[in-house]
Amino acid sequence: MNPDHPLAFGDPFLLETLTLPRPADGYGVQFLGRDELLDRQRGVFLSIRNPDLQGIFPSFEAARTAARTWWTAQPPGDSLPALAIVPVARDPISARHILIYGVLQPDLEPFEEVTYLPCR
């Protein structure tokens, strides 16, 4: 995967244009297949249940920049995980982050770079 590709972490989207089951507070960088988001302060992945997690980015571009920074800091190898930018909310009652349309698959296949065809 090329982290500099504009679609490396998903198609850019605006929260206000999505039909979501609950309102989103921002964008999160999800470690696909896990309930972990990239923490804005520490630059590491933490569980959405961690009360110290600061995993909400104000824009898709801010989340993309953080994902790229994390990705390029990892040692080279075949086992780098798939990351995606997803809508995220923070539930004040449970004091935790909520993945909206996040991907939780226990046996996620390794990421394969694909060729995107232009839309007509």
C-alpha distances in whole Angstrom, upper triangle without the diagonal:
4,6,9,8,11,10,7,10,12,15,17,20,24,25,29,28,27,29,29,31,31,31,28,28,25,21,19,16,16,15,15,17,19,22,20,20,18,22,22,25,24,20,20,19,23,24,25,29,29,32,30,27,26,23,24,23,25,22,19,18,19,17,14,15,16,13,11,14,14,10,11,14,13,14,11,11,10,11,9,10,9,11,12,15,18,22,24,28,30,33,36,38,36,34,31,27,27,24,24,22,20,19,21,20,21,19,16,14,11,8,7,5,9,11,13,17,19,22,25
4,5,6,9,9,7,10,12,14,16,20,23,25,28,27,27,30,29,32,32,31,28,28,24,21,20,16,17,17,17,20,22,24,22,20,19,22,22,24,23,19,20,20,24,26,27,30,30,32,30,27,26,23,24,22,24,21,18,16,18,16,13,13,15,12,9,12,13,10,10,13,13,14,12,13,13,14,12,13,12,12,13,15,19,22,24,28,30,34,36,39,37,35,31,28,28,25,25,24,22,21,23,23,24,23,19,18,14,11,11,8,11,12,13,17,18,21,24
4,6,8,9,5,8,11,13,14,18,20,22,26,25,25,28,27,30,30,28,25,25,21,18,16,13,15,14,15,19,20,22,19,17,16,18,18,21,20,16,17,17,21,23,24,27,27,29,27,24,22,20,20,18,20,18,15,13,14,13,9,9,11,8,6,9,10,7,7,11,12,14,13,14,14,15,12,12,11,10,11,13,17,20,22,25,27,31,33,36,34,32,28,25,25,22,23,22,20,19,22,22,24,23,19,18,15,12,13,11,13,14,15,18,19,22,25
4,6,8,7,10,12,13,14,17,20,22,25,25,25,28,28,31,31,29,26,26,22,19,18,15,18,18,19,22,23,25,22,20,18,20,19,22,22,18,20,20,24,26,27,30,30,31,29,26,24,21,21,19,20,17,14,12,14,13,10,9,12,10,7,10,12,10,10,13,15,17,15,17,18,18,15,16,14,13,14,14,18,21,23,27,29,32,35,38,36,34,31,27,27,25,25,24,22,22,25,26,27,26,23,22,19,15,15,12,14,14,15,18,18,21,24
4,5,5,9,10,11,12,16,19,21,24,23,23,26,27,30,30,29,25,26,22,19,18,16,18,18,18,22,23,25,23,21,19,22,21,24,24,20,22,22,25,27,27,31,31,33,31,27,26,23,22,20,21,18,14,13,15,14,10,12,14,12,10,13,15,12,13,16,17,19,17,19,18,19,16,16,14,13,13,14,17,20,23,26,29,32,35,38,36,34,31,28,27,24,24,23,21,21,24,24,27,25,22,20,18,14,13,10,11,11,11,14,14,17,20
4,6,8,8,8,8,12,15,18,21,20,20,23,24,27,27,26,23,23,19,16,17,15,17,18,18,22,23,24,23,20,19,22,20,24,24,21,22,22,25,26,26,30,30,32,30,26,24,21,20,18,18,15,11,10,13,12,9,11,14,12,10,14,16,14,15,18,19,22,20,22,21,22,18,18,15,14,12,12,15,18,21,24,27,30,33,36,35,33,30,26,25,23,22,21,20,20,24,25,27,26,23,22,20,16,16,13,13,12,11,13,13,15,18
4,6,5,5,7,11,14,17,20,18,18,21,21,24,25,24,21,22,19,15,15,14,15,16,16,19,21,22,21,19,18,21,21,24,24,21,22,21,24,25,24,28,29,30,29,26,24,20,20,18,18,15,11,11,14,13,9,12,14,12,11,15,16,14,16,19,19,22,20,21,20,20,17,16,13,11,10,10,13,16,19,23,26,29,32,34,33,31,28,24,23,20,20,18,17,17,20,21,24,23,19,19,17,13,13,10,10,10,9,12,12,14,17
4,6,8,10,13,17,19,22,21,20,23,23,25,26,25,22,22,19,15,15,12,13,13,13,17,18,20,18,17,16,19,19,22,22,18,19,18,21,22,23,26,27,29,27,24,22,19,19,17,19,16,12,12,14,12,9,11,12,9,9,12,13,11,12,16,16,18,17,17,16,16,13,12,9,8,8,10,13,16,19,23,25,28,31,34,32,30,27,23,23,20,20,18,16,16,19,19,22,21,17,16,14,10,11,8,10,11,11,14,15,17,21
4,7,9,11,14,16,19,19,17,20,20,22,22,22,18,19,16,12,11,8,9,11,11,14,16,17,15,13,13,16,16,20,20,16,16,15,18,19,19,23,23,25,24,20,19,16,16,14,16,13,10,10,12,9,7,10,11,8,9,12,12,10,13,16,16,18,18,18,17,16,13,11,8,6,5,6,9,13,15,19,21,25,28,30,28,27,23,20,19,16,16,14,13,13,16,17,19,19,16,16,14,11,12,11,12,14,13,16,17,18,22
4,6,9,12,14,17,16,15,17,17,20,21,20,17,18,15,12,12,10,11,13,12,15,17,17,17,15,15,19,19,22,23,19,20,18,20,21,20,24,25,27,26,22,21,17,16,15,16,13,10,11,13,11,9,13,14,11,12,16,16,14,17,20,19,22,21,21,20,19,16,14,10,9,6,6,8,12,15,18,21,24,28,30,28,27,24,20,19,15,15,13,12,12,16,17,20,20,16,16,15,12,13,12,12,13,11,14,15,16,19
4,6,10,12,15,13,13,16,16,20,20,20,17,18,15,13,14,13,14,16,15,18,20,20,20,18,18,21,21,24,25,22,23,21,23,24,23,26,27,29,28,25,23,19,18,16,16,13,10,11,14,12,10,14,16,14,14,18,19,17,20,22,23,25,24,25,23,23,20,18,14,12,9,9,10,12,16,19,23,25,29,31,30,29,26,22,20,17,16,14,14,15,19,20,23,23,19,19,19,15,16,14,13,13,10,13,13,13,16
4,7,10,12,11,12,15,16,19,19,18,15,16,13,11,12,13,15,17,17,20,21,21,20,18,18,20,19,23,24,21,22,21,23,24,22,26,27,28,27,23,21,18,16,14,13,10,6,8,11,10,9,12,14,13,14,17,18,18,20,23,23,26,26,27,26,25,22,20,16,14,10,8,10,11,15,18,21,24,27,30,29,28,25,21,20,17,16,15,15,17,20,22,25,26,22,22,22,18,19,17,16,16,14,15,15,14,18
4,6,9,8,8,12,12,16,16,15,12,14,11,10,12,13,15,18,18,21,22,21,20,18,18,20,20,23,25,22,23,22,24,24,22,25,26,27,27,23,21,18,15,13,12,9,7,10,12,12,11,15,16,15,17,20,21,21,23,25,26,29,29,29,28,27,24,22,18,16,12,9,9,9,13,16,19,22,25,27,27,26,23,20,18,16,14,13,14,16,20,22,26,26,23,24,24,21,21,20,19,19,16,18,17,16,18
4,5,6,7,11,12,15,15,13,11,12,10,9,13,15,17,20,20,23,23,22,22,19,19,21,19,23,25,23,24,23,24,24,22,25,26,26,26,23,20,17,14,12,11,8,7,10,13,12,13,16,17,17,19,22,22,23,25,27,28,32,32,32,31,30,27,24,21,18,15,11,11,9,12,14,18,21,23,26,26,25,23,19,18,16,14,14,16,19,22,25,28,29,26,27,27,24,25,24,23,23,20,21,20,18,21
4,5,5,8,9,12,11,9,7,9,7,8,12,14,16,20,20,22,22,20,20,18,19,20,19,22,25,23,24,22,23,22,20,23,24,24,24,21,19,16,13,12,10,9,9,12,14,13,15,17,18,18,20,23,23,24,26,28,29,32,33,33,32,31,27,25,22,18,15,11,10,7,10,11,15,17,20,22,23,22,20,16,15,13,11,12,14,17,20,23,27,28,26,27,27,25,26,25,25,25,22,24,23,21,24
4,6,8,9,13,12,9,9,10,10,12,15,18,20,23,23,26,26,24,24,21,22,23,22,25,28,26,27,26,26,26,23,26,27,27,27,24,21,19,16,15,12,11,12,15,16,16,18,21,21,22,24,26,27,27,30,32,33,36,36,37,36,34,31,28,25,22,18,15,13,11,13,13,17,19,21,24,24,24,22,19,17,16,14,15,17,21,24,27,30,32,29,31,31,28,30,28,28,28,25,26,24,22,24
4,7,9,13,13,11,11,14,13,13,17,19,20,24,23,25,26,24,25,22,24,25,24,28,30,28,29,27,28,27,24,28,29,29,29,26,24,21,18,17,15,13,13,16,18,18,18,21,23,22,24,27,27,28,30,32,33,36,36,37,35,34,31,28,25,22,18,15,14,12,15,16,19,21,24,26,27,26,24,21,19,17,14,15,17,20,23,26,30,31,28,29,30,27,28,27,25,25,22,23,21,19,21
4,6,10,10,10,10,13,12,12,15,17,18,21,20,22,23,21,22,20,22,24,23,27,29,27,27,25,26,25,22,25,27,27,28,24,23,20,17,17,16,14,13,17,18,17,18,22,22,22,24,26,27,27,30,32,32,35,35,35,34,32,29,26,23,20,16,14,11,9,12,14,17,19,22,24,24,24,22,19,16,14,11,11,14,17,20,23,26,28,25,27,27,25,26,25,24,25,22,23,22,19,21
4,7,9,9,10,14,14,15,17,19,20,23,21,23,23,22,23,22,24,25,26,29,31,29,29,27,27,25,22,25,27,27,29,26,24,21,19,19,18,17,17,20,22,20,21,25,25,24,27,29,29,29,32,34,34,38,37,37,35,34,31,28,25,22,18,16,13,11,13,14,18,19,22,23,23,24,22,19,16,15,11,11,14,17,20,23,26,28,26,27,29,27,28,28,26,27,24,25,24,22,24
4,5,6,8,11,12,13,15,17,17,20,19,20,21,19,20,19,21,23,23,27,28,27,27,24,24,22,19,21,24,24,25,22,21,19,16,17,17,17,16,20,21,19,21,24,24,23,26,28,27,28,31,33,33,36,36,36,34,32,29,26,23,20,17,15,11,9,10,11,14,15,18,20,20,20,18,15,12,11,8,8,12,15,17,20,24,26,24,26,27,26,27,27,27,28,25,27,26,24,26
4,7,9,13,14,15,16,19,18,21,20,20,20,18,20,20,22,24,25,28,29,28,28,25,24,22,18,20,23,23,25,22,22,20,18,19,19,19,19,23,23,21,23,27,26,25,28,30,29,30,33,34,34,37,38,37,35,33,31,27,24,22,19,17,13,11,11,11,14,14,17,18,18,19,17,15,12,11,8,9,12,15,17,20,23,25,24,27,28,27,29,30,29,30,28,29,29,27,30
4,6,10,12,14,15,18,18,21,21,21,20,18,19,18,21,22,22,25,27,26,26,23,22,20,17,18,21,21,22,20,19,17,15,17,17,18,18,22,22,20,22,25,24,24,27,29,28,29,33,33,33,37,38,37,36,33,31,27,25,22,19,17,13,10,10,8,11,11,14,15,15,16,15,13,10,10,8,10,13,16,18,21,24,27,25,28,30,28,31,31,31,32,30,31,31,29,32
4,7,9,12,14,17,18,21,21,22,22,19,19,18,20,20,20,23,26,25,25,23,22,21,17,19,21,20,21,19,18,16,13,15,14,15,16,19,19,18,21,23,23,23,26,27,27,28,31,32,33,36,37,37,36,34,31,28,25,22,19,16,13,9,9,7,10,10,13,15,16,16,15,12,10,11,9,12,14,18,20,23,26,29,27,30,30,29,31,31,31,32,29,31,30,29,31
4,6,8,10,14,15,18,19,20,19,16,17,15,16,17,17,20,22,21,22,20,19,18,15,17,19,18,19,16,15,12,10,11,11,12,13,16,16,14,17,20,19,19,22,24,23,25,28,28,29,33,34,34,33,31,28,24,22,19,16,13,10,6,5,5,8,10,13,15,16,15,13,10,9,9,7,11,12,16,18,22,25,27,25,27,28,26,28,28,28,30,27,29,29,27,30
4,7,9,13,15,19,20,22,20,17,17,14,15,15,14,17,20,19,20,19,18,17,14,17,17,16,17,14,12,10,7,9,8,10,12,15,14,13,16,18,17,18,21,22,22,24,27,27,28,32,33,34,33,31,28,25,23,19,17,13,11,8,6,5,7,10,12,15,15,14,12,10,10,11,10,13,14,18,20,24,26,29,26,29,29,27,30,29,30,31,29,31,30,29,32
4,7,10,13,16,18,20,19,16,15,12,13,13,12,15,18,17,18,17,17,17,14,17,18,17,17,14,11,9,5,6,5,7,8,11,10,9,13,15,14,15,18,19,19,21,23,24,25,29,30,31,30,28,25,22,20,16,14,10,9,6,6,7,9,12,15,18,18,16,14,11,11,11,10,13,13,17,19,22,25,27,25,27,26,24,27,26,27,28,26,28,27,27,30
4,7,9,13,14,17,16,14,13,10,10,12,11,15,17,15,16,14,15,16,13,17,17,18,17,14,11,8,5,5,6,6,6,9,8,6,9,12,11,11,14,16,16,17,20,21,22,25,26,27,27,25,21,19,16,13,10,6,6,5,5,8,11,14,17,20,19,17,15,11,11,10,10,11,11,14,17,20,23,24,22,24,23,21,23,23,23,25,23,25,25,25,28
4,6,10,11,14,13,11,9,6,7,9,9,13,14,12,12,11,12,12,11,14,15,15,15,11,10,6,5,6,9,9,8,11,10,6,9,12,10,9,13,14,13,15,18,18,19,23,24,24,24,21,18,15,14,10,8,5,5,6,6,9,11,14,17,19,18,16,13,9,10,8,10,11,9,12,14,17,20,21,19,21,20,19,21,21,22,24,23,26,26,26,29
4,7,9,12,11,11,8,5,5,8,10,13,13,11,10,9,11,12,11,15,15,17,16,12,11,7,8,8,12,11,9,11,10,6,8,10,8,6,10,12,10,11,15,15,15,19,20,20,20,18,14,12,10,7,6,5,6,9,9,12,14,17,20,22,20,19,15,12,12,10,12,12,10,11,13,16,18,19,16,18,17,15,18,18,20,22,21,24,25,25,29
4,6,8,8,7,6,5,7,10,12,15,15,12,11,8,10,10,10,14,14,17,16,13,13,9,11,12,15,15,13,15,14,10,11,13,11,9,13,14,12,12,16,17,16,19,20,20,19,16,13,10,9,6,5,6,7,10,9,13,14,17,20,22,20,18,15,11,11,8,11,11,7,8,10,12,14,16,13,15,15,14,17,18,19,22,21,25,26,26,30
4,6,6,7,6,6,8,11,14,16,15,12,10,7,9,10,11,14,15,18,17,14,15,12,14,15,18,18,16,17,16,13,13,15,13,10,13,14,11,11,15,15,14,17,17,17,16,13,10,7,6,5,7,9,10,13,13,16,17,20,23,24,21,20,17,14,14,11,14,13,9,9,9,11,12,13,11,13,12,12,15,17,19,22,22,25,27,28,31
4,5,8,8,9,11,15,17,20,19,16,14,11,13,12,13,16,17,20,20,17,18,14,16,17,20,19,17,19,18,15,15,17,15,12,15,17,14,13,17,18,16,19,19,18,16,13,11,7,6,6,7,10,10,13,14,17,19,21,24,25,23,22,18,15,14,11,13,11,8,6,7,8,9,10,8,10,10,10,13,15,17,20,20,24,25,26,30
4,7,9,11,14,17,20,22,21,19,16,13,13,12,13,15,17,20,21,18,20,17,18,20,23,23,20,22,22,18,18,21,19,16,19,20,17,16,20,21,18,21,21,19,17,14,13,9,8,9,10,13,13,15,16,18,20,21,24,25,22,22,18,16,15,12,14,12,9,6,4,4,6,7,6,9,10,11,15,17,19,22,23,26,28,28,32
4,5,9,11,14,18,20,18,17,14,10,10,8,9,12,13,17,18,15,17,14,16,19,22,22,20,22,21,17,18,21,18,15,19,20,16,16,20,20,18,20,21,20,18,15,14,10,10,10,11,13,13,15,14,16,17,19,22,22,19,19,15,13,13,11,13,13,9,8,6,7,8,10,9,13,13,14,18,20,22,25,26,29,31,31,35
4,7,10,13,16,18,17,16,13,9,8,6,6,8,10,14,15,12,14,12,14,17,20,20,19,21,20,17,18,20,18,16,19,20,17,18,22,21,20,23,24,23,22,18,17,13,13,12,12,13,12,13,12,13,14,15,18,19,15,15,11,10,9,8,11,12,8,8,7,10,11,14,13,16,17,17,21,23,25,28,27,30,32,32,35
4,7,9,12,15,13,12,9,6,5,4,6,9,9,12,12,9,11,9,12,14,18,19,17,19,18,14,16,18,14,13,16,17,14,15,19,18,17,20,21,21,20,17,15,12,12,10,11,12,12,13,11,13,14,16,18,19,16,15,11,10,10,9,13,13,10,10,10,12,13,15,14,17,17,17,21,22,24,27,27,30,32,32,36
4,6,9,12,11,10,8,5,6,6,7,10,10,12,12,8,9,6,9,11,14,15,14,16,14,11,13,14,11,10,14,14,12,13,17,17,16,20,21,21,21,18,15,13,12,9,10,9,10,11,9,12,12,15,17,19,17,15,11,9,10,9,12,13,10,11,12,15,16,18,16,19,18,18,21,22,24,26,26,29,30,30,34
4,6,9,8,6,5,4,6,9,10,13,12,13,12,8,8,6,9,10,13,14,13,14,12,9,11,12,8,8,11,11,9,11,14,13,14,17,19,20,20,18,15,13,13,10,10,10,11,13,12,14,14,17,19,22,19,17,14,11,13,12,15,16,13,14,15,18,19,20,18,20,19,18,21,22,24,26,26,29,30,31,34
4,6,6,5,6,6,7,9,10,12,10,11,9,6,5,5,8,9,13,15,15,15,12,10,13,13,9,10,13,12,10,13,16,15,16,19,22,23,23,21,18,16,16,13,14,13,14,15,13,14,13,16,18,20,18,15,13,11,14,14,17,19,16,18,18,21,22,24,22,24,23,22,25,25,27,30,29,32,33,34,37
4,6,6,8,9,10,13,13,16,13,14,11,8,6,6,7,7,11,12,13,13,10,9,12,11,8,10,13,11,11,14,16,15,17,20,23,24,25,23,20,18,18,15,15,13,15,15,13,15,14,18,19,22,20,17,15,13,16,16,18,20,18,20,21,24,25,27,25,27,25,23,26,26,28,30,29,32,32,33,36
4,6,8,11,11,14,15,16,14,13,10,9,7,8,10,11,14,16,17,16,13,12,15,13,10,13,15,13,12,16,17,15,17,21,24,25,27,25,21,20,21,18,18,17,18,19,17,17,16,19,20,23,21,18,16,15,18,19,21,24,21,23,24,27,27,29,27,29,27,26,29,29,31,33,33,36,36,37,40
4,6,9,10,13,14,16,13,14,10,9,9,10,13,13,16,18,19,18,15,14,16,14,11,13,15,12,10,14,15,13,15,18,21,23,24,22,19,18,19,17,18,18,19,20,18,19,18,21,22,24,22,19,17,16,19,19,22,24,21,23,23,25,26,27,26,27,25,25,28,28,30,33,32,36,36,37,41
4,7,9,13,14,17,14,16,13,11,10,10,12,12,16,16,16,16,13,11,13,11,8,9,11,8,7,10,12,10,11,15,18,20,21,19,16,15,16,14,15,15,17,18,17,19,19,22,23,25,23,20,18,16,19,18,21,22,19,20,21,23,24,25,23,24,22,21,24,24,27,29,29,32,33,34,38
4,6,10,12,14,12,14,12,10,10,10,13,14,18,19,18,18,15,13,14,14,10,10,12,11,8,11,13,11,11,14,17,18,19,17,14,13,15,13,15,15,17,18,17,19,18,21,22,25,22,19,17,15,18,17,20,21,18,18,18,20,21,22,20,22,20,20,23,24,26,29,29,33,34,35,39
4,7,9,12,10,13,11,9,10,9,12,14,18,18,18,18,16,13,15,15,11,10,14,13,9,12,15,13,13,16,18,18,19,16,13,11,13,11,13,13,14,16,15,16,16,19,21,22,20,17,14,13,15,14,17,18,15,15,15,17,17,19,17,20,18,18,21,22,25,28,28,31,33,34,37
4,6,8,7,10,9,6,9,8,12,15,18,20,19,20,18,15,17,18,14,14,17,16,13,15,18,17,16,19,22,22,22,19,16,14,15,13,15,15,15,16,14,15,14,16,18,19,16,14,11,11,13,13,17,18,15,15,15,17,17,20,19,21,21,21,24,25,28,31,31,34,35,36,39
4,5,5,9,10,7,11,10,13,16,19,21,20,22,20,17,19,20,17,16,20,19,16,18,21,20,19,22,24,24,23,20,18,15,16,14,15,16,15,16,13,14,13,14,16,17,14,12,9,9,11,11,15,16,13,14,12,15,15,18,18,21,21,21,25,26,28,31,31,35,36,36,40
4,5,8,9,7,9,8,11,14,17,19,19,21,19,16,19,20,17,17,20,20,18,20,23,22,22,25,27,26,26,23,20,17,17,15,15,15,13,13,10,10,9,11,13,14,11,10,6,5,7,8,12,14,11,13,12,16,16,19,19,22,22,22,26,27,29,32,31,34,35,35,38
4,6,9,8,11,11,14,17,20,22,22,25,22,20,22,24,20,20,24,24,21,23,26,25,24,27,29,29,28,25,23,20,21,19,19,18,17,16,13,13,11,11,12,12,9,8,5,7,9,11,15,17,15,16,15,18,18,21,21,25,25,25,29,31,32,35,35,38,39,39,42
4,5,6,9,10,13,17,20,22,23,24,22,19,22,23,19,19,23,22,19,22,25,23,23,26,28,28,28,25,23,20,21,19,20,19,18,18,15,14,12,12,13,14,11,9,7,8,11,13,17,19,17,18,17,20,20,23,23,26,26,26,30,31,33,36,36,39,40,40,43
4,6,9,11,13,16,19,22,23,25,22,20,23,24,20,21,25,23,21,24,27,25,25,28,31,31,32,28,26,24,24,22,22,21,19,19,15,14,11,11,11,12,9,6,6,9,12,15,18,21,19,21,20,23,24,27,26,29,29,29,33,34,36,38,38,41,41,41,45
4,6,9,12,15,18,21,22,23,20,18,21,21,18,19,22,21,19,22,24,22,23,26,29,30,30,27,25,23,23,21,21,20,19,19,15,15,12,13,13,15,13,10,9,10,14,16,19,22,20,22,21,24,25,28,27,30,29,29,32,33,35,38,37,40,41,41,44
4,6,9,12,15,17,18,20,17,15,18,18,15,16,19,18,16,19,22,20,21,24,26,27,28,24,22,20,20,17,17,16,16,15,12,12,10,12,13,15,13,10,8,8,11,13,16,19,16,18,18,22,22,25,24,27,26,25,29,29,32,34,33,36,37,37,41
4,6,9,12,14,16,17,13,12,16,16,13,14,17,16,15,18,21,20,21,24,27,28,28,25,22,20,20,17,17,15,15,14,11,11,10,13,13,16,15,11,10,9,12,13,16,19,17,19,20,23,24,27,25,28,27,26,29,29,31,33,32,35,35,35,39
4,7,10,12,13,14,11,9,13,13,11,12,15,15,13,16,19,18,19,23,25,26,26,23,20,18,17,14,13,11,11,11,8,9,9,13,14,17,15,13,10,8,10,10,13,15,13,16,17,20,22,24,22,24,24,22,25,26,27,29,28,31,32,32,35
4,7,9,10,12,10,8,12,13,11,12,16,16,15,18,20,20,22,25,27,28,28,26,22,20,19,15,13,10,10,9,7,8,8,12,14,17,16,13,11,8,10,11,12,15,14,17,18,22,24,26,24,26,25,24,26,26,27,29,28,30,30,30,33
4,6,7,9,6,6,9,10,9,11,14,14,14,17,19,19,21,25,26,27,28,26,22,20,19,15,13,10,10,10,9,10,12,15,17,20,20,17,15,12,13,13,14,16,15,18,20,23,26,27,25,27,25,23,26,25,26,27,26,28,28,28,31
4,7,9,7,8,11,12,12,14,16,17,17,20,22,22,24,28,29,31,31,29,25,23,21,18,15,12,12,11,10,11,13,17,18,21,21,19,17,14,15,15,15,18,17,20,23,26,29,30,28,29,28,26,28,27,28,28,26,29,28,27,30
4,5,5,6,9,10,11,12,14,16,17,18,20,22,23,27,28,29,29,28,24,22,20,16,14,10,11,10,11,13,15,19,21,24,24,22,20,16,17,16,15,17,17,20,23,25,28,29,26,28,27,24,26,24,25,25,23,25,24,24,27
4,6,5,6,9,10,10,12,14,15,16,18,20,21,25,25,27,26,25,21,19,17,13,11,7,9,9,11,14,17,20,23,26,25,23,21,17,17,15,15,15,15,17,20,23,26,27,24,25,23,20,22,20,21,21,19,22,21,21,24
4,5,5,6,9,10,10,12,14,15,16,18,20,24,24,26,26,25,21,20,18,14,12,10,12,13,15,17,20,23,25,29,28,26,23,20,20,18,18,19,18,20,23,25,28,29,25,26,24,21,22,20,21,21,20,22,21,21,25
4,5,5,6,9,10,11,12,14,16,17,19,23,24,25,26,25,21,20,18,14,13,10,12,13,14,16,18,21,23,26,26,23,21,18,19,18,18,19,18,20,23,25,28,29,26,27,25,22,24,22,23,24,23,25,25,25,28
4,5,5,6,9,10,11,12,14,16,17,21,22,23,23,22,18,16,14,11,9,7,9,11,11,14,16,20,22,25,24,21,19,15,16,14,15,16,15,17,19,22,24,25,22,23,21,19,21,20,21,22,21,24,24,24,28
4,5,5,6,9,10,10,12,14,16,19,19,21,21,20,16,15,13,10,9,7,11,13,14,17,20,23,25,28,27,25,22,19,19,17,17,17,16,17,20,22,24,25,21,22,20,17,18,17,18,19,18,21,21,22,25
4,5,5,6,9,10,11,12,15,18,19,21,22,21,17,17,15,12,12,11,14,16,17,20,21,25,27,30,29,26,23,20,21,19,20,21,19,20,23,25,27,27,24,24,22,19,21,19,21,22,21,24,23,25,28
4,5,5,6,9,10,11,13,16,18,20,21,19,16,15,14,11,11,10,13,15,15,18,19,23,24,27,26,23,20,18,19,18,19,20,18,19,21,23,24,25,22,23,21,19,21,20,22,23,23,26,26,27,31
4,5,5,6,9,10,11,15,16,17,17,16,12,11,10,7,8,8,12,14,15,18,20,23,25,28,26,24,21,18,19,16,18,18,15,16,18,20,21,22,19,19,17,15,17,16,18,20,20,23,24,25,29
4,5,5,6,9,10,13,14,16,17,16,12,12,12,10,11,11,15,18,19,22,23,27,29,32,30,28,24,22,22,20,21,21,19,19,21,22,24,24,21,21,18,15,17,15,18,19,19,23,23,25,29
4,6,5,6,9,12,14,16,18,17,13,14,14,12,14,14,17,20,20,23,24,27,29,32,30,27,24,22,23,22,23,23,21,21,23,24,26,26,23,23,20,18,20,19,21,23,23,26,27,29,32
4,6,5,7,10,12,14,16,14,11,11,12,10,12,13,16,19,19,22,22,26,28,30,28,25,22,20,21,20,22,22,19,19,20,22,22,23,20,21,18,16,19,18,21,23,24,27,28,30,33
4,5,6,9,10,11,13,12,8,9,10,9,12,13,17,20,20,23,25,28,30,32,30,28,25,22,23,21,22,22,19,19,20,21,21,21,18,18,15,13,15,15,18,20,21,25,26,28,31
4,5,8,9,11,13,13,10,12,13,12,15,16,20,23,23,27,28,31,33,36,33,31,28,25,26,24,26,25,23,22,24,24,25,24,21,21,18,16,17,16,19,21,22,26,27,29,33
4,7,9,12,14,14,11,13,15,14,17,18,21,24,24,27,27,31,32,35,32,30,27,25,26,25,27,27,24,23,24,25,25,25,23,22,19,18,20,19,23,25,26,29,30,33,36
4,6,9,11,10,8,10,13,13,16,18,21,24,24,27,28,31,33,35,32,30,27,25,26,24,26,26,23,22,22,23,22,22,20,20,16,16,18,18,21,24,25,29,31,33,36
4,6,10,10,9,12,15,16,19,21,25,28,28,31,31,34,36,38,35,33,30,28,29,27,30,29,26,24,25,24,24,23,21,20,17,17,18,19,22,25,27,30,32,35,38
4,7,9,8,12,14,16,19,22,25,28,29,32,33,36,38,40,37,35,32,30,31,28,30,29,26,24,25,24,24,22,20,19,15,15,16,16,20,22,24,28,30,33,36
4,6,7,10,13,15,19,22,25,28,29,32,33,36,39,40,37,36,32,30,30,28,30,28,25,23,23,22,21,19,18,16,12,13,14,15,19,21,24,27,30,33,36
4,6,9,11,14,18,21,24,27,28,32,33,35,38,40,37,35,32,29,29,27,28,26,23,21,21,19,19,16,15,13,9,10,11,13,16,19,22,25,28,31,34
4,6,9,12,16,19,22,25,26,29,30,32,35,36,33,32,28,26,26,24,26,24,21,18,18,17,16,14,12,11,8,9,12,14,17,21,23,27,29,31,35
4,7,9,13,16,19,22,23,26,27,30,33,34,31,30,26,24,24,21,23,22,19,17,17,16,16,15,13,12,9,9,11,13,16,19,21,25,27,29,33
4,6,10,13,15,19,20,23,24,27,30,31,28,27,23,21,21,18,20,18,15,13,13,13,13,12,10,10,7,7,11,12,16,19,20,24,26,28,31
4,7,10,13,16,18,21,23,25,29,30,28,26,23,20,19,16,17,16,12,11,12,12,13,12,9,9,7,6,9,10,13,16,17,21,23,24,28
4,7,10,13,14,18,20,23,26,28,25,24,20,17,17,14,15,14,11,10,12,13,15,15,11,12,11,9,12,12,15,17,17,21,22,24,27
4,6,10,12,16,18,21,24,26,24,23,19,16,15,12,12,11,8,9,12,13,16,16,13,14,13,11,13,13,15,17,16,19,21,21,25
4,7,9,13,16,19,22,24,23,21,18,14,13,10,11,10,9,10,13,16,19,19,16,18,17,14,17,16,17,19,17,20,21,21,25
4,6,10,13,16,19,21,20,19,16,12,10,7,7,7,6,9,12,15,18,19,17,19,18,16,19,19,19,21,19,22,22,22,25
4,7,11,13,16,19,18,17,14,11,9,7,5,7,8,11,14,17,20,22,20,22,22,20,23,22,23,24,22,25,24,24,27
4,7,10,13,15,14,13,10,7,6,5,5,9,8,12,14,18,20,23,21,23,23,22,25,25,26,27,26,28,28,27,30
4,6,9,12,12,11,9,6,5,7,7,11,11,15,16,20,22,25,24,26,27,26,28,29,29,31,29,32,31,30,33
4,6,9,9,7,6,4,6,9,10,14,14,17,18,22,24,27,25,28,29,28,31,31,32,34,32,35,35,34,37
4,6,6,6,6,6,7,10,12,15,15,19,19,23,24,28,27,30,31,30,33,34,35,37,35,38,38,37,39
4,6,5,7,9,10,14,15,19,19,22,22,26,28,31,30,34,34,33,37,37,38,40,39,41,41,40,43
4,5,8,11,11,15,17,20,20,23,23,26,27,31,31,34,35,35,38,39,40,42,41,43,43,42,45
4,6,9,10,13,15,19,18,21,20,23,24,28,28,31,32,32,36,37,38,40,39,42,42,41,44
4,7,10,13,16,19,18,21,20,24,25,28,28,31,32,32,35,36,37,40,38,41,41,41,44
4,7,10,13,16,15,17,17,20,21,25,24,28,28,28,31,32,34,36,35,38,38,38,41
4,7,10,13,11,14,15,18,20,23,22,25,25,25,28,29,30,32,31,34,34,34,37
4,6,9,9,12,12,16,18,21,20,23,24,24,27,28,29,31,29,32,33,32,35
4,6,5,8,10,13,16,18,17,20,21,20,23,24,25,27,26,28,29,28,32
4,5,9,11,14,18,20,18,21,22,21,23,24,24,26,24,27,27,26,29
4,7,9,12,16,17,16,18,19,18,21,21,21,23,22,24,25,24,27
4,6,10,13,15,13,16,17,16,19,20,20,23,22,24,25,25,28
4,6,10,11,9,12,14,13,16,18,18,21,21,23,25,25,28
4,7,9,8,12,14,14,18,20,21,24,24,27,29,28,32
4,6,5,9,12,13,16,19,20,23,24,26,29,29,32
4,6,9,12,14,17,20,22,26,26,29,32,32,35
4,6,9,12,15,18,20,23,24,27,30,31,34
4,6,9,11,15,16,20,21,24,27,27,31
4,6,9,12,14,17,19,22,25,26,30
4,6,10,12,16,18,21,24,26,29
4,7,9,13,15,18,21,23,26
4,6,10,12,16,19,21,24
4,7,9,13,16,18,22
4,6,9,13,15,18
4,6,10,12,16
4,6,9,12
4,6,9
4,6
4
